[in-house]
Amino acid sequence: MLKIINKEIEAITFNSVKEAVKTLRLDRRHKWADLNGELYYPHTYSYPCSGCSCDCSDGHGCSHGNSGCHECGYKGRSRRSIPIFEIRNGEPVKILKPSEGENHE
């Protein structure tokens, strides 16, 4: 269901993620999904691993950085992902969940 006001599309609800991405002309490079009925894409970023420490035994500061551990896969950096919700007119874009008894063919 859509409302068209002054040639702008105000998203209320969509039947699928695919329909929302196409209608709202969202960036298709993101992997859009729904979380509890709200449209989002996961934003992934990296940060220095909290479990790593310098393996130099001389006790002085060094400039080579962390050597890695099991937590980060011996890379010295970890990755984390957070949801970024699509907001239109101050409200998140909603995706309808099909009822369990409905037949969608």
C-alpha angles and dihedrals in degrees: 000000000000136000119210113207121172092342091303122118113230108199115220105158137339131201094226143010090245091056092049094049092049097044096044092042092232124179105280093200088078121079099239119201140154127255115192089340097310125113116242145147125218114247111206123200137168130229137176111286115256094209098056126093135177113276095204110122098201093086094230126117114267136198102217095087129217119343096210139251141211092278094063099029092254092294100110093234132080130206127225132182129209129182118251109200122211109240124195122179091350095305131094116251108256127220116202117231113223114241115252093241097051122102113222108189 
